[in-house]
Amino acid sequence: MVVLDYQPSPSLHRPQSETFSDSPFWDNSPASTLALFEDAPNVQAHSREKISYYFPKGVGEYHYGMLHPMKPARLTLTNRLVLGYGLHEKMECYTPRSATREELEEFHDQEYVEFLSTVTPSTVPNASFSRFNFADDCPIFEGMYDFCRSYTGASLAAARKLASGTTDIAINWSGGLHHGKKGEASGFCYINDIVIAILQLLRYHARVLYIDIDIHHGDGVQEAFYNSNRVMTVSFHKYGNDFFPCTGALSEVGMGLGKHFCLNVPLQDGIDDAGYVGLFKSVMERTIETFRPASIVLQCGADSLGLDRLGCFNLSIAAHGECVRFIKSFGLPLLVLGGGGYTIRNVARCWAYETSVLTGTTIPDALPSTPYDDFFQPSRRLHETLGAGRVENQNTKASLEKIRVKIMEELRYLHGAPSVQMQELPPDLAGGWLEEDKVGDERADK
Ligand SMILES: [Zn+2]
């Protein structure tokens, strides 16, 4: 049985020798869900693609505050698992430089960046705090501006590398802060590295597709490109009951030139692997066929996993990773970013697994030994059971099908859209960025 009538397009050729349903991590699934993945794309055992991995030095050492759910330490945990599994041997690893102020201002207001760059934890609160939305969710912590420059520099370096055609896939787990607004902090995000990276890609790519699988709506990225037909945004998220950020309704489809170039997939609590992955593949395959992007940016927020501290979905790491594998299978230049994720042991498991998926490497379920073994007790397994079914699934087959049909209708409008020409490219910020890429991004020691 194929859930949601997902049918692979005959025009998209993917190797079929290995499927997701072969995964030993799918033991608990009912037989009916297995068929869903029979058409899943496959990653060859030894991928020929070139993968670039960006890990800014010290990015995991910042602290939002003891009680704050955003823990940059999850990046250190992730990196340790990536190294422990030997995945760095499959990639070119870079220690990128921090973004400059000018680069942040490619998207953000000058006044906002000025505030961000000068405020400190000891600054006496003033009118700017509320103007720029600095409150509980977005505290001012030690090194905040450097943290922002650090993860943004990595996304930017990754985007440059992709634009130059010298890598097929670029990964920055420290990026993906999708709520940041032009002149306002929001939802633990200060600088929107995604928008800045997409702006860089747009200098060389006619059309860029943005996909967001964080449990929260990718509002900052959607807003930035709401009027654009060169960036299509697609967000899968929980919607309703005042769930943050309260945007992302099915009816939000873009405006002006950007009308029909924005899709939202609003979901309810407790969605399971079969429902999510089935809908994801159906929507994304048609979107990619129709929009024909030159490159894809995939935000992999891990708060859509089961048992997330702030989330309410039931996704397994295998299913989350299957979405990544599916997008990789299209063979387009791909920028992979992190995002939310608040049960940090599972965030690290998820992103390490997805690094293996992207490099086409099979890794064992037993986690490698790292200085952080205690975090992964007692099982020390990669594919930890994430309380499947803990949250009652409020999405029915009928409700998901209704969303799918509406999105297919919306995508039909794109067939009539004028073809997007390469517009005149803006002059590059520093000029000669290819050279800058070589100089500015140190190769990390393996
Ligand atoms: Zn989130």
Residues whose N, C-alpha, C, O or C-beta is under 5 A from the ligand:
A	BS01	ZN	D214 I215 H216 G301 D303 G340
